Amino acid sequence: MLPAFNSRKHLPAKLARLRELDGRTSVLTRGEGTEFDSLRDYVPGDDTRSIDWRATARQSTVAVRTWRPERDRRVLMVLDTGRTSAGRLGDLPRLDISMDAALLLAALASRAGDRVDLLAHDRATRSRIAGRSGPHVLPALVDGMARLEPALIETDLRGLASAALRMAPQRSLLVLFTGLDRAPVEEGLLPVLPLLTQRHTVVLATVADPRIQEMASARGTLDAVYEAAAAAQAQEERRETAARLRRYGITVVDAPPAQLAPALADTYLALKAAGRL
């Protein structure tokens, strides 16, 4: 079954933001993900570190370098297809929501000139799409996602991380679509994070259950109070797990189903703007 691409409606707004980012005349300090664009005259307020002294010596005015976000970067999207991806939020399993967010990110990144690859894994690799670019990205991803189903087994997160490292040996943006359950993260993911963050910029995208928020604010009956207490504890554990990941340098995008795709796209654009991609 072909994955729905409901978040396509957000693409025009995100592309407009991308064009605005590409059209900026100056990035005052060079980041890891920027490349030289052009020279222009110095104006008050410019960072003096951007002054090109050689060019200044050849002309009568002070010249500064401008930078632009690099193109042809690599984005590896990693879908966790294990047990947690089978949980349903409304009418959709978590995996479908993750795939929708991945398609919006892929559409945006490919238009930005970046290369987009896909890895789907639980205890084995279920899909692997690499080497596509430009207009060939989305058809390849849709085809690769069409055969994916959640596997009712615990994901081997260490194996998933190893597969991602083999697939992306050079510096990349690695986007991991998985859960924020404390035990799997602590036992499977945290031990391998130093290997991932040493080489890659890592984003963890996870779907929040809106029902937990509803339960946490419920009152009126004894059962509702107990449910509210359980939901509040689940929320706190989720926040603590996200905080631990952030201490490792991971960017965590934790959003309900309808907001995950645009929130992830905004994170990608923010990384571009900050020179981290």
Helices and strands as residue ranges (DSSP letters): G 6-10, H 11-22, E 34-41, G 48-50, H 53-57, E 63-69, E 74-80, G 83-86, E 88-89, E 92-93, H 94-111, E 115-121, E 125-129, G 134-136, H 137-146, H 157-167, E 173-177, H 182-184, I 185-189, G 190-192, H 193-199, E 201-207, H 210-216, H 222-247, E 251-255, H 257-273
